[in-house]
């Protein structure tokens, strides 16, 4: 079983059912268990393979082998090899309009949380870190696994899973729908405690628009906002787009299998975030910036991320992907230092 499968299944019940299904299917295939009377998708207690808060049809990680088409994946690979990434992305934005979408989220559309680290002191005065993943095709809470590990025992870290990246899920129809679904998830996870929103890459733009919404609609405002080399969809339309998508592909295989569902979800979120832009915010903001460019970037291509409004800033080791993966220790130290010093004085 891969780490990708564990992250896709989300809950202990779903994971147990998945293991039971795999073992029983193997027994049926080997002839050690009769096939009659066995129903794939149900385990002890009748639990379904589905994410928390969902109801209805059984659901398992989508792969080309179990029904997801591989046509867009092959076009994506060809576009990267042929240097036509921008053309493919533009087509993907249009194809994403065919995805079922929500304007008012119901329970099945809400953003799902995964607790990645816990504060062993149980100090409710310390802010919980609520992390939004990027909206690229490899989106998921796994993107914060290494980041959260740096805070094990000292801080609560929750990473969100955006709706639409798994079979049977709807994508947000517009920016308002995304913000509303995210705001509900933030309120439920904060549960009255101090909290800081965190976002890497395009997830930073999501965290920002959610912070602005909560500033004006909630009495319990965000205590802080951490933007880790954040940027919006325009980055993919620039000369850096090919290098960014190549970097995404190279860092995806261990956790996520790309398929049409994930690619069209990426298109939908890039389209929705096209209506978003950085705006002035009342939330104390830390901007964490990569110190080196992504490999393969054309010479003279602007690559340094920036934030146009008031913020603290720090440059950390690594490129756009390293800052949340291979060089994440420097990122986590910088964030922790800000949380413990500047944020407490803001």
Phi and psi restraints in degrees (value plus and minus 20) as a CYANA .aco file:
   2 UNK   PHI    -111.0   -71.0
   2 UNK   PSI     142.4   182.4
   3 UNK   PHI     -81.4   -41.4
   3 UNK   PSI     -52.4   -12.4
   4 UNK   PHI     -77.4   -37.4
   4 UNK   PSI     -64.3   -24.3
   5 UNK   PHI     -82.4   -42.4
   5 UNK   PSI     -61.8   -21.8
   6 UNK   PHI     -82.3   -42.3
   6 UNK   PSI     -65.7   -25.7
   7 UNK   PHI     -86.7   -46.7
   7 UNK   PSI     -55.5   -15.5
   8 UNK   PHI     -87.7   -47.7
   8 UNK   PSI     -58.2   -18.2
   9 UNK   PHI     -95.1   -55.1
   9 UNK   PSI     -47.8    -7.8
  10 UNK   PHI      56.1    96.1
  10 UNK   PSI     -68.7   -28.7
  11 UNK   PHI    -135.4   -95.4
  11 UNK   PSI     137.8   177.8
  12 UNK   PHI     -81.4   -41.4
  12 UNK   PSI     -61.0   -21.0
  13 UNK   PHI     -81.9   -41.9
  13 UNK   PSI     -65.0   -25.0
  14 UNK   PHI     -85.1   -45.1
  14 UNK   PSI     -59.3   -19.3
  15 UNK   PHI     -84.9   -44.9
  15 UNK   PSI     -62.3   -22.3
  16 UNK   PHI     -82.3   -42.3
  16 UNK   PSI     -63.2   -23.2
  17 UNK   PHI     -84.4   -44.4
  17 UNK   PSI     -58.3   -18.3
  18 UNK   PHI     -82.8   -42.8
  18 UNK   PSI     -65.4   -25.4
  19 UNK   PHI     -83.3   -43.3
  19 UNK   PSI     -64.0   -24.0
  20 UNK   PHI     -79.8   -39.8
  20 UNK   PSI     -64.4   -24.4
  21 UNK   PHI     -82.0   -42.0
  21 UNK   PSI     -64.8   -24.8
  22 UNK   PHI     -84.1   -44.1
  22 UNK   PSI     -64.4   -24.4
  23 UNK   PHI     -86.0   -46.0
  23 UNK   PSI     -61.6   -21.6
  24 UNK   PHI     -89.1   -49.1
  24 UNK   PSI     -59.5   -19.5
  25 UNK   PHI     -81.7   -41.7
  25 UNK   PSI     -59.7   -19.7
  26 UNK   PHI     -85.6   -45.6
  26 UNK   PSI     -57.5   -17.5
  27 UNK   PHI     -86.9   -46.9
  27 UNK   PSI     -59.7   -19.7
  28 UNK   PHI     -82.6   -42.6
  28 UNK   PSI     -64.6   -24.6
  29 UNK   PHI     -84.2   -44.2
  29 UNK   PSI     -53.5   -13.5
  30 UNK   PHI    -104.2   -64.2
  30 UNK   PSI     -28.2    11.8
  31 UNK   PHI      67.3   107.3
  31 UNK   PSI     -15.2    24.8
  32 UNK   PHI    -106.8   -66.8
  32 UNK   PSI     -26.5    13.5
  33 UNK   PHI    -161.4  -121.4
  33 UNK   PSI     107.7   147.7
  34 UNK   PHI     -85.1   -45.1
  34 UNK   PSI     123.6   163.6
  35 UNK   PHI     -95.7   -55.7
  35 UNK   PSI     -49.0    -9.0
  36 UNK   PHI     -81.1   -41.1
  36 UNK   PSI     115.2   155.2
  37 UNK   PHI      66.0   106.0
  37 UNK   PSI     -26.6    13.4
  38 UNK   PHI    -112.8   -72.8
  38 UNK   PSI     110.1   150.1
  39 UNK   PHI    -138.1   -98.1
  39 UNK   PSI      94.3   134.3
  40 UNK   PHI     -84.9   -44.9
  40 UNK   PSI     115.5   155.5
  41 UNK   PHI      87.4   127.4
  41 UNK   PSI     -29.2    10.8
  42 UNK   PHI    -143.3  -103.3
  42 UNK   PSI     118.3   158.3
  43 UNK   PHI    -141.7  -101.7
  43 UNK   PSI    -182.2  -142.2
  44 UNK   PHI     -81.1   -41.1
  44 UNK   PSI     116.5   156.5
  45 UNK   PHI      60.9   100.9
  45 UNK   PSI     -18.2    21.8
  46 UNK   PHI      53.9    93.9
  46 UNK   PSI      -4.2    35.8
  47 UNK   PHI     -85.8   -45.8
  47 UNK   PSI     121.6   161.6
  48 UNK   PHI    -116.8   -76.8
  48 UNK   PSI     135.8   175.8
  49 UNK   PHI    -102.1   -62.1
  49 UNK   PSI      74.7   114.7
  50 UNK   PHI    -177.2  -137.2
  50 UNK   PSI     139.2   179.2
  51 UNK   PHI     -93.0   -53.0
  51 UNK   PSI     140.8   180.8
  52 UNK   PHI     -81.5   -41.5
  52 UNK   PSI     117.9   157.9
  53 UNK   PHI      64.4   104.4
  53 UNK   PSI     -17.7    22.3
  54 UNK   PHI    -122.3   -82.3
  54 UNK   PSI     140.2   180.2
  55 UNK   PHI    -162.4  -122.4
  55 UNK   PSI     133.5   173.5
  56 UNK   PHI      94.3   134.3
  56 UNK   PSI    -161.0  -121.0
  57 UNK   PHI     -84.2   -44.2
  57 UNK   PSI     130.7   170.7
  58 UNK   PHI     -81.7   -41.7
  58 UNK   PSI     132.1   172.1
  59 UNK   PHI    -167.5  -127.5
  59 UNK   PSI     113.7   153.7
  60 UNK   PHI    -154.1  -114.1
  60 UNK   PSI     147.4   187.4
  61 UNK   PHI     -75.3   -35.3
  61 UNK   PSI     110.6   150.6
  62 UNK   PHI     -99.7   -59.7
  62 UNK   PSI     111.5   151.5
  63 UNK   PHI    -156.8  -116.8
  63 UNK   PSI     140.4   180.4
  64 UNK   PHI     -76.0   -36.0
  64 UNK   PSI     -48.4    -8.4
  65 UNK   PHI     -93.4   -53.4
  65 UNK   PSI     -46.0    -6.0
  66 UNK   PHI    -132.2   -92.2
  66 UNK   PSI      10.7    50.7
  67 UNK   PHI     104.9   144.9
  67 UNK   PSI     -45.4    -5.4
  68 UNK   PHI     -93.5   -53.5
  68 UNK   PSI     113.2   153.2
  69 UNK   PHI     -90.0   -50.0
  69 UNK   PSI     132.6   172.6
  70 UNK   PHI    -126.9   -86.9
  70 UNK   PSI     -11.4    28.6
  71 UNK   PHI     -82.5   -42.5
  71 UNK   PSI     -67.7   -27.7
  72 UNK   PHI     -87.2   -47.2
  72 UNK   PSI     -53.4   -13.4
  73 UNK   PHI     -82.5   -42.5
  73 UNK   PSI     -64.1   -24.1
  74 UNK   PHI     -86.6   -46.6
  74 UNK   PSI     -59.1   -19.1
  75 UNK   PHI     -84.5   -44.5
  75 UNK   PSI     -56.7   -16.7
  76 UNK   PHI     -83.4   -43.4
  76 UNK   PSI     -65.8   -25.8
  77 UNK   PHI     -81.7   -41.7
  77 UNK   PSI     -62.9   -22.9
  78 UNK   PHI     -84.7   -44.7
  78 UNK   PSI     -60.3   -20.3
  79 UNK   PHI     -82.5   -42.5
  79 UNK   PSI     -59.0   -19.0
  80 UNK   PHI     -87.0   -47.0
  80 UNK   PSI     -63.8   -23.8
  81 UNK   PHI     -86.0   -46.0
  81 UNK   PSI     -53.9   -13.9
  82 UNK   PHI    -112.9   -72.9
  82 UNK   PSI     -17.0    23.0
  83 UNK   PHI      50.6    90.6
  83 UNK   PSI       7.9    47.9
  84 UNK   PHI    -134.2   -94.2
  84 UNK   PSI      17.0    57.0
  85 UNK   PHI     -81.4   -41.4
  85 UNK   PSI     -63.4   -23.4
  86 UNK   PHI     -82.8   -42.8
  86 UNK   PSI     -59.4   -19.4
  87 UNK   PHI     -83.9   -43.9
  87 UNK   PSI     -63.3   -23.3
  88 UNK   PHI     -84.6   -44.6
  88 UNK   PSI     -62.6   -22.6
  89 UNK   PHI     -82.0   -42.0
  89 UNK   PSI     -61.5   -21.5
  90 UNK   PHI     -82.4   -42.4
  90 UNK   PSI     -60.2   -20.2
  91 UNK   PHI     -86.6   -46.6
  91 UNK   PSI     -58.2   -18.2
  92 UNK   PHI     -83.8   -43.8
  92 UNK   PSI     -58.3   -18.3
  93 UNK   PHI     -80.2   -40.2
  93 UNK   PSI     -59.6   -19.6
  94 UNK   PHI     -92.1   -52.1
  94 UNK   PSI     -61.8   -21.8
  95 UNK   PHI     -83.0   -43.0
  95 UNK   PSI     -49.8    -9.8
  96 UNK   PHI     -86.1   -46.1
  96 UNK   PSI     -38.0     2.0
  97 UNK   PHI     -86.9   -46.9
  97 UNK   PSI     -35.6     4.4
  98 UNK   PHI    -101.6   -61.6
  98 UNK   PSI     -31.7     8.3
  99 UNK   PHI     -92.9   -52.9
  99 UNK   PSI     118.4   158.4
 100 UNK   PHI     -76.4   -36.4
 100 UNK   PSI     116.8   156.8
 101 UNK   PHI    -155.8  -115.8
 101 UNK   PSI     135.8   175.8
 102 UNK   PHI    -135.0   -95.0
 102 UNK   PSI     124.3   164.3
 103 UNK   PHI    -123.1   -83.1
 103 UNK   PSI     -53.9   -13.9
 104 UNK   PHI    -140.9  -100.9
 104 UNK   PSI      94.1   134.1
 105 UNK   PHI     -88.9   -48.9
 105 UNK   PSI     117.4   157.4
 106 UNK   PHI    -121.1   -81.1
 106 UNK   PSI    -195.1  -155.1
 107 UNK   PHI     -78.4   -38.4
 107 UNK   PSI     -55.9   -15.9
 108 UNK   PHI     -91.0   -51.0
 108 UNK   PSI     -36.2     3.8
 109 UNK   PHI    -116.4   -76.4
 109 UNK   PSI     -26.4    13.6
 110 UNK   PHI     -91.7   -51.7
 110 UNK   PSI     130.9   170.9
 111 UNK   PHI     -91.8   -51.8
 111 UNK   PSI     108.5   148.5
 112 UNK   PHI    -112.6   -72.6
 112 UNK   PSI     118.5   158.5
 113 UNK   PHI    -116.9   -76.9
 113 UNK   PSI     130.0   170.0
 114 UNK   PHI    -151.3  -111.3
 114 UNK   PSI     100.8   140.8
 115 UNK   PHI     -97.7   -57.7
 115 UNK   PSI      97.4   137.4
 116 UNK   PHI    -125.3   -85.3
 116 UNK   PSI     -43.1    -3.1
 117 UNK   PHI    -171.8  -131.8
 117 UNK   PSI     129.9   169.9
 118 UNK   PHI    -147.1  -107.1
 118 UNK   PSI     125.8   165.8
 119 UNK   PHI    -101.9   -61.9
 119 UNK   PSI      90.2   130.2
 120 UNK   PHI     -85.3   -45.3
 120 UNK   PSI     -40.0     0.0
 121 UNK   PHI    -101.1   -61.1
 121 UNK   PSI     -35.1     4.9
 122 UNK   PHI      35.0    75.0
 122 UNK   PSI      24.2    64.2
 123 UNK   PHI    -110.0   -70.0
 123 UNK   PSI      83.3   123.3
 124 UNK   PHI     -91.0   -51.0
 124 UNK   PSI     -26.9    13.1
 125 UNK   PHI    -101.3   -61.3
 125 UNK   PSI     -38.6     1.4
 126 UNK   PHI    -102.4   -62.4
 126 UNK   PSI     115.7   155.7
 127 UNK   PHI     -89.9   -49.9
 127 UNK   PSI     120.6   160.6
 128 UNK   PHI    -101.7   -61.7
 128 UNK   PSI     119.2   159.2
 129 UNK   PHI    -112.1   -72.1
 129 UNK   PSI      99.2   139.2
 130 UNK   PHI    -130.4   -90.4
 130 UNK   PSI      93.0   133.0
 131 UNK   PHI    -128.6   -88.6
 131 UNK   PSI     108.7   148.7
 132 UNK   PHI    -121.2   -81.2
 132 UNK   PSI     108.1   148.1
 133 UNK   PHI     -95.7   -55.7
 133 UNK   PSI     149.4   189.4
 134 UNK   PHI     -87.3   -47.3
 134 UNK   PSI     148.3   188.3
 135 UNK   PHI    -122.5   -82.5
 135 UNK   PSI      -7.9    32.1
 136 UNK   PHI     -91.1   -51.1
 136 UNK   PSI     153.8   193.8
 137 UNK   PHI     -85.0   -45.0
 137 UNK   PSI     -38.0     2.0
 138 UNK   PHI    -113.3   -73.3
 138 UNK   PSI      -2.5    37.5
 139 UNK   PHI     -76.3   -36.3
 139 UNK   PSI     121.8   161.8
 140 UNK   PHI     142.9   182.9
 140 UNK   PSI     146.0   186.0
 141 UNK   PHI     -84.6   -44.6
 141 UNK   PSI     -41.0    -1.0
 142 UNK   PHI     -79.0   -39.0
 142 UNK   PSI     -43.1    -3.1
 143 UNK   PHI     -82.4   -42.4
 143 UNK   PSI     -40.9    -0.9
 144 UNK   PHI    -126.5   -86.5
 144 UNK   PSI      -9.5    30.5
 145 UNK   PHI     -79.8   -39.8
 145 UNK   PSI     -67.8   -27.8
 146 UNK   PHI     -92.1   -52.1
 146 UNK   PSI     -56.6   -16.6
 147 UNK   PHI     -81.3   -41.3
 147 UNK   PSI     -68.5   -28.5
 148 UNK   PHI     -84.0   -44.0
 148 UNK   PSI     -54.5   -14.5
 149 UNK   PHI     -79.6   -39.6
 149 UNK   PSI     -47.6    -7.6
 150 UNK   PHI     -90.2   -50.2
 150 UNK   PSI     -37.2     2.8
 151 UNK   PHI    -129.6   -89.6
 151 UNK   PSI     -11.4    28.6
 152 UNK   PHI     -76.7   -36.7
 152 UNK   PSI     105.7   145.7
 153 UNK   PHI      67.7   107.7
 153 UNK   PSI     -33.5     6.5
 154 UNK   PHI    -137.6   -97.6
 154 UNK   PSI     -46.8    -6.8
 155 UNK   PHI    -166.2  -126.2
 155 UNK   PSI     128.8   168.8
 156 UNK   PHI     -99.4   -59.4
 156 UNK   PSI     108.1   148.1
 157 UNK   PHI    -148.2  -108.2
 157 UNK   PSI     101.9   141.9
 158 UNK   PHI    -138.4   -98.4
 158 UNK   PSI     111.6   151.6
 159 UNK   PHI    -132.2   -92.2
 159 UNK   PSI     120.0   160.0
 160 UNK   PHI    -115.9   -75.9
 160 UNK   PSI     135.5   175.5
 161 UNK   PHI    -135.2   -95.2
 161 UNK   PSI      98.0   138.0
 162 UNK   PHI     -95.5   -55.5
 162 UNK   PSI     121.1   161.1
 163 UNK   PHI     -91.2   -51.2
 163 UNK   PSI     127.0   167.0
 164 UNK   PHI      91.7   131.7
 164 UNK   PSI     -30.4     9.6
 165 UNK   PHI    -114.5   -74.5
 165 UNK   PSI     -18.0    22.0
 166 UNK   PHI    -145.4  -105.4
 166 UNK   PSI     138.1   178.1
 167 UNK   PHI     -77.1   -37.1
 167 UNK   PSI     116.4   156.4
 168 UNK   PHI      67.8   107.8
 168 UNK   PSI     -26.1    13.9
 169 UNK   PHI    -114.7   -74.7
 169 UNK   PSI     128.2   168.2
 170 UNK   PHI    -113.2   -73.2
 170 UNK   PSI     134.9   174.9
 171 UNK   PHI    -120.1   -80.1
 171 UNK   PSI     138.3   178.3
 172 UNK   PHI     -87.9   -47.9
 172 UNK   PSI     118.6   158.6
 173 UNK   PHI     -96.5   -56.5
 173 UNK   PSI     -47.1    -7.1
 174 UNK   PHI    -176.6  -136.6
 174 UNK   PSI     158.5   198.5
 175 UNK   PHI     -85.0   -45.0
 175 UNK   PSI     -58.6   -18.6
 176 UNK   PHI     -80.7   -40.7
 176 UNK   PSI     -60.4   -20.4
 177 UNK   PHI     -84.8   -44.8
 177 UNK   PSI     -62.1   -22.1
 178 UNK   PHI     -82.9   -42.9
 178 UNK   PSI     -65.9   -25.9
 179 UNK   PHI     -84.3   -44.3
 179 UNK   PSI     -61.0   -21.0
 180 UNK   PHI     -84.5   -44.5
 180 UNK   PSI     -64.5   -24.5
 181 UNK   PHI     -82.9   -42.9
 181 UNK   PSI     -60.2   -20.2
 182 UNK   PHI     -89.1   -49.1
 182 UNK   PSI     -59.4   -19.4
 183 UNK   PHI     -83.0   -43.0
 183 UNK   PSI     -59.8   -19.8
 184 UNK   PHI     -81.1   -41.1
 184 UNK   PSI     -64.9   -24.9
 185 UNK   PHI     -82.8   -42.8
 185 UNK   PSI     -61.3   -21.3
 186 UNK   PHI     -83.8   -43.8
 186 UNK   PSI     -66.1   -26.1
 187 UNK   PHI     -80.1   -40.1
 187 UNK   PSI     -63.5   -23.5
 188 UNK   PHI     -86.6   -46.6
 188 UNK   PSI     -58.7   -18.7
 189 UNK   PHI     -98.6   -58.6
 189 UNK   PSI     -54.5   -14.5
 190 UNK   PHI     -89.2   -49.2
 190 UNK   PSI     -61.0   -21.0
 191 UNK   PHI      30.1    70.1
 191 UNK   PSI      22.2    62.2
 192 UNK   PHI      67.0   107.0
 192 UNK   PSI     -26.8    13.2
 193 UNK   PHI    -104.8   -64.8
 193 UNK   PSI     141.9   181.9
 194 UNK   PHI     -80.6   -40.6
 194 UNK   PSI     127.6   167.6
 195 UNK   PHI    -170.3  -130.3
 195 UNK   PSI     132.7   172.7
 196 UNK   PHI    -145.8  -105.8
 196 UNK   PSI     111.5   151.5
 197 UNK   PHI    -108.9   -68.9
 197 UNK   PSI     119.0   159.0
 198 UNK   PHI    -147.1  -107.1
 198 UNK   PSI     118.9   158.9
 199 UNK   PHI    -168.2  -128.2
 199 UNK   PSI     111.7   151.7
 200 UNK   PHI    -124.3   -84.3
 200 UNK   PSI     119.5   159.5
 201 UNK   PHI      38.2    78.2
 201 UNK   PSI    -151.2  -111.2
 202 UNK   PHI     -85.8   -45.8
 202 UNK   PSI     -41.3    -1.3
 203 UNK   PHI     -83.7   -43.7
 203 UNK   PSI     -44.1    -4.1
 204 UNK   PHI     -86.4   -46.4
 204 UNK   PSI     -58.5   -18.5
 205 UNK   PHI     -87.0   -47.0
 205 UNK   PSI     -58.5   -18.5
 206 UNK   PHI     -80.7   -40.7
 206 UNK   PSI     -68.3   -28.3
 207 UNK   PHI     -79.5   -39.5
 207 UNK   PSI     -58.8   -18.8
 208 UNK   PHI     -85.1   -45.1
 208 UNK   PSI     -68.5   -28.5
 209 UNK   PHI     -88.3   -48.3
 209 UNK   PSI     -51.6   -11.6
 210 UNK   PHI     -88.3   -48.3
 210 UNK   PSI     -61.4   -21.4
 211 UNK   PHI     -80.4   -40.4
 211 UNK   PSI     -63.3   -23.3
 212 UNK   PHI     -83.9   -43.9
 212 UNK   PSI     -58.4   -18.4
 213 UNK   PHI     -83.0   -43.0
 213 UNK   PSI     -66.1   -26.1
 214 UNK   PHI     -90.1   -50.1
 214 UNK   PSI     -48.8    -8.8
 215 UNK   PHI     -78.0   -38.0
 215 UNK   PSI     -56.9   -16.9
 216 UNK   PHI    -121.7   -81.7
 216 UNK   PSI     -34.3     5.7
 217 UNK   PHI    -132.2   -92.2
 217 UNK   PSI     -33.0     7.0
 218 UNK   PHI    -143.5  -103.5
 218 UNK   PSI     123.5   163.5
 219 UNK   PHI     -90.1   -50.1
 219 UNK   PSI     -55.0   -15.0
 220 UNK   PHI    -110.2   -70.2
 220 UNK   PSI      66.6   106.6
 221 UNK   PHI     -95.2   -55.2
 221 UNK   PSI     140.8   180.8
 222 UNK   PHI     -81.2   -41.2
 222 UNK   PSI     120.8   160.8
 223 UNK   PHI    -101.7   -61.7
 223 UNK   PSI     -38.9     1.1
 224 UNK   PHI    -191.3  -151.3
 224 UNK   PSI     147.5   187.5
 225 UNK   PHI    -158.5  -118.5
 225 UNK   PSI     105.1   145.1
 226 UNK   PHI    -132.8   -92.8
 226 UNK   PSI      98.0   138.0
 227 UNK   PHI    -129.0   -89.0
 227 UNK   PSI      95.1   135.1
 228 UNK   PHI    -121.9   -81.9
 228 UNK   PSI      83.9   123.9
 229 UNK   PHI      24.1    64.1
 229 UNK   PSI      31.5    71.5
 230 UNK   PHI     -97.4   -57.4
 230 UNK   PSI     131.6   171.6
 231 UNK   PHI    -186.8  -146.8
 231 UNK   PSI     149.1   189.1
 232 UNK   PHI    -130.2   -90.2
 232 UNK   PSI    -191.2  -151.2
 233 UNK   PHI     -79.6   -39.6
 233 UNK   PSI     -44.5    -4.5
 234 UNK   PHI     -81.3   -41.3
 234 UNK   PSI     -43.6    -3.6
 235 UNK   PHI     -83.0   -43.0
 235 UNK   PSI     -55.8   -15.8
 236 UNK   PHI     -94.2   -54.2
 236 UNK   PSI     -42.5    -2.5
 237 UNK   PHI    -105.9   -65.9
 237 UNK   PSI     -28.1    11.9
 238 UNK   PHI    -108.5   -68.5
 238 UNK   PSI    -198.3  -158.3
 239 UNK   PHI     -84.9   -44.9
 239 UNK   PSI     -38.2     1.8
 240 UNK   PHI    -101.2   -61.2
 240 UNK   PSI     -31.3     8.7
 241 UNK   PHI     -76.7   -36.7
 241 UNK   PSI     -64.9   -24.9
 242 UNK   PHI     -81.6   -41.6
 242 UNK   PSI     -63.6   -23.6
 243 UNK   PHI     -86.3   -46.3
 243 UNK   PSI     -57.3   -17.3
 244 UNK   PHI     -86.8   -46.8
 244 UNK   PSI     -64.6   -24.6
 245 UNK   PHI     -89.6   -49.6
 245 UNK   PSI     -54.2   -14.2
 246 UNK   PHI     -84.6   -44.6
 246 UNK   PSI     -62.3   -22.3
 247 UNK   PHI     -82.5   -42.5
 247 UNK   PSI     -58.4   -18.4
 248 UNK   PHI     -80.4   -40.4
 248 UNK   PSI     -67.5   -27.5
 249 UNK   PHI     -82.1   -42.1
 249 UNK   PSI     -63.2   -23.2
 250 UNK   PHI     -85.8   -45.8
 250 UNK   PSI     -45.9    -5.9
 251 UNK   PHI    -124.2   -84.2
 251 UNK   PSI      -4.9    35.1
 252 UNK   PHI    -121.1   -81.1
 252 UNK   PSI     -54.0   -14.0
 253 UNK   PHI     -76.1   -36.1
 253 UNK   PSI     -55.8   -15.8
 254 UNK   PHI     -90.1   -50.1
 254 UNK   PSI     -43.5    -3.5
 255 UNK   PHI    -138.3   -98.3
 255 UNK   PSI     -55.5   -15.5
 256 UNK   PHI    -151.5  -111.5
 256 UNK   PSI     115.6   155.6
 257 UNK   PHI    -119.6   -79.6
 257 UNK   PSI      95.2   135.2
 258 UNK   PHI     -85.0   -45.0
 258 UNK   PSI     118.0   158.0
 259 UNK   PHI    -168.4  -128.4
 259 UNK   PSI    -199.7  -159.7
 260 UNK   PHI     -83.0   -43.0
 260 UNK   PSI     -53.3   -13.3
 261 UNK   PHI     -82.7   -42.7
 261 UNK   PSI     -67.7   -27.7
 262 UNK   PHI     -88.4   -48.4
 262 UNK   PSI     -60.0   -20.0
 263 UNK   PHI     -87.0   -47.0
 263 UNK   PSI     -62.9   -22.9
 264 UNK   PHI     -91.1   -51.1
 264 UNK   PSI     -49.8    -9.8
 265 UNK   PHI     -83.9   -43.9
 265 UNK   PSI     -63.3   -23.3
 266 UNK   PHI     -77.3   -37.3
 266 UNK   PSI     -64.6   -24.6
 267 UNK   PHI     -79.9   -39.9
 267 UNK   PSI     -62.3   -22.3
 268 UNK   PHI     -82.9   -42.9
 268 UNK   PSI     -64.5   -24.5
 269 UNK   PHI     -89.8   -49.8
 269 UNK   PSI     -58.1   -18.1
 270 UNK   PHI     -83.2   -43.2
 270 UNK   PSI     -57.9   -17.9
 271 UNK   PHI     -86.2   -46.2
 271 UNK   PSI     -65.2   -25.2
 272 UNK   PHI     -84.2   -44.2
 272 UNK   PSI     -62.4   -22.4
 273 UNK   PHI     -93.0   -53.0
 273 UNK   PSI     -29.7    10.3
 274 UNK   PHI     -82.6   -42.6
 274 UNK   PSI     -40.1    -0.1
 275 UNK   PHI    -110.8   -70.8
 275 UNK   PSI     -18.2    21.8
 276 UNK   PHI    -127.9   -87.9
 276 UNK   PSI     131.0   171.0
 277 UNK   PHI    -176.2  -136.2
 277 UNK   PSI     130.5   170.5
 278 UNK   PHI     -77.0   -37.0
 278 UNK   PSI     116.1   156.1
 279 UNK   PHI    -154.7  -114.7
 279 UNK   PSI     145.2   185.2
 280 UNK   PHI     -82.3   -42.3
 280 UNK   PSI     117.4   157.4
 281 UNK   PHI    -151.8  -111.8
 281 UNK   PSI     129.4   169.4
 282 UNK   PHI    -109.5   -69.5
 282 UNK   PSI     -24.3    15.7
 283 UNK   PHI    -105.2   -65.2
 283 UNK   PSI     110.1   150.1
 284 UNK   PHI     -77.1   -37.1
 284 UNK   PSI     109.1   149.1
 285 UNK   PHI    -146.5  -106.5
 285 UNK   PSI     112.2   152.2
 286 UNK   PHI    -128.5   -88.5
 286 UNK   PSI     107.6   147.6
 287 UNK   PHI    -128.9   -88.9
 287 UNK   PSI      94.1   134.1
 288 UNK   PHI    -119.3   -79.3
 288 UNK   PSI     103.4   143.4
 289 UNK   PHI    -140.4  -100.4
 289 UNK   PSI     114.5   154.5
 290 UNK   PHI     -84.6   -44.6
 290 UNK   PSI     127.3   167.3
 291 UNK   PHI    -121.1   -81.1
 291 UNK   PSI     -29.2    10.8
 292 UNK   PHI    -155.1  -115.1
 292 UNK   PSI     134.1   174.1
 293 UNK   PHI     -95.3   -55.3
 293 UNK   PSI     140.3   180.3
 294 UNK   PHI     -86.8   -46.8
 294 UNK   PSI     117.1   157.1
 295 UNK   PHI     -77.3   -37.3
 295 UNK   PSI     122.5   162.5
 296 UNK   PHI      69.2   109.2
 296 UNK   PSI     -19.3    20.7
 297 UNK   PHI     -90.5   -50.5
 297 UNK   PSI     112.2   152.2
 298 UNK   PHI     -78.5   -38.5
 298 UNK   PSI     124.9   164.9
 299 UNK   PHI     -77.5   -37.5
 299 UNK   PSI     125.8   165.8
 300 UNK   PHI      50.1    90.1
 300 UNK   PSI     -14.2    25.8
 301 UNK   PHI     -98.5   -58.5
 301 UNK   PSI     106.0   146.0
 302 UNK   PHI     -81.5   -41.5
 302 UNK   PSI     112.3   152.3
 303 UNK   PHI    -153.8  -113.8
 303 UNK   PSI     -36.1     3.9
 304 UNK   PHI     -92.3   -52.3
 304 UNK   PSI     106.2   146.2
 305 UNK   PHI     -93.0   -53.0
 305 UNK   PSI     133.5   173.5
 306 UNK   PHI    -169.5  -129.5
 306 UNK   PSI     142.9   182.9
 307 UNK   PHI    -151.8  -111.8
 307 UNK   PSI     107.1   147.1
 308 UNK   PHI    -100.7   -60.7
 308 UNK   PSI     -27.1    12.9
 309 UNK   PHI    -137.7   -97.7
 309 UNK   PSI     151.9   191.9
 310 UNK   PHI     -73.4   -33.4
 310 UNK   PSI     113.5   153.5
 311 UNK   PHI    -187.7  -147.7
 311 UNK   PSI     140.2   180.2
 312 UNK   PHI    -103.0   -63.0
 312 UNK   PSI     131.4   171.4
 313 UNK   PHI    -159.2  -119.2
 313 UNK   PSI     132.6   172.6
 314 UNK   PHI    -171.6  -131.6
 314 UNK   PSI     116.2   156.2
 315 UNK   PHI    -112.5   -72.5
 315 UNK   PSI     114.9   154.9
 316 UNK   PHI    -144.5  -104.5
 316 UNK   PSI     144.7   184.7
 317 UNK   PHI     -86.6   -46.6
 317 UNK   PSI     122.7   162.7
 318 UNK   PHI      83.8   123.8
 318 UNK   PSI     153.3   193.3
 319 UNK   PHI    -114.0   -74.0
 319 UNK   PSI    -189.9  -149.9
 320 UNK   PHI     -75.4   -35.4
 320 UNK   PSI     -56.1   -16.1
 321 UNK   PHI    -109.9   -69.9
 321 UNK   PSI     -56.5   -16.5
 322 UNK   PHI     -79.5   -39.5
 322 UNK   PSI     -54.1   -14.1
 323 UNK   PHI     -84.0   -44.0
 323 UNK   PSI     -37.5     2.5
 324 UNK   PHI    -136.8   -96.8
 324 UNK   PSI     -19.4    20.6
 325 UNK   PHI    -149.1  -109.1
 325 UNK   PSI    -115.8   -75.8
 326 UNK   PHI     -86.2   -46.2
 326 UNK   PSI     -46.6    -6.6
 327 UNK   PHI    -137.2   -97.2
 327 UNK   PSI      10.0    50.0
 328 UNK   PHI     -87.9   -47.9
 328 UNK   PSI     -40.8    -0.8
 329 UNK   PHI     -78.6   -38.6
 329 UNK   PSI     -62.3   -22.3
 330 UNK   PHI     -85.0   -45.0
 330 UNK   PSI     -61.0   -21.0
 331 UNK   PHI     -81.4   -41.4
 331 UNK   PSI     -68.4   -28.4
 332 UNK   PHI     -83.4   -43.4
 332 UNK   PSI     -60.5   -20.5
 333 UNK   PHI     -81.7   -41.7
 333 UNK   PSI     -61.7   -21.7
 334 UNK   PHI     -85.9   -45.9
 334 UNK   PSI     -61.6   -21.6
 335 UNK   PHI     -85.3   -45.3
 335 UNK   PSI     -65.1   -25.1
 336 UNK   PHI     -83.2   -43.2
 336 UNK   PSI     -60.2   -20.2
 337 UNK   PHI     -82.6   -42.6
 337 UNK   PSI     -62.3   -22.3
 338 UNK   PHI     -85.8   -45.8
 338 UNK   PSI     -61.9   -21.9
 339 UNK   PHI     -82.3   -42.3
 339 UNK   PSI     -54.5   -14.5
 340 UNK   PHI    -106.9   -66.9
 340 UNK   PSI     -37.3     2.7
 341 UNK   PHI    -141.2  -101.2
 341 UNK   PSI     -99.5   -59.5
 342 UNK   PHI     -79.6   -39.6
 342 UNK   PSI     -61.5   -21.5
 343 UNK   PHI     -86.6   -46.6
 343 UNK   PSI     -57.3   -17.3
 344 UNK   PHI     -88.3   -48.3
 344 UNK   PSI     -38.9     1.1
 345 UNK   PHI    -119.5   -79.5
 345 UNK   PSI     -27.2    12.8
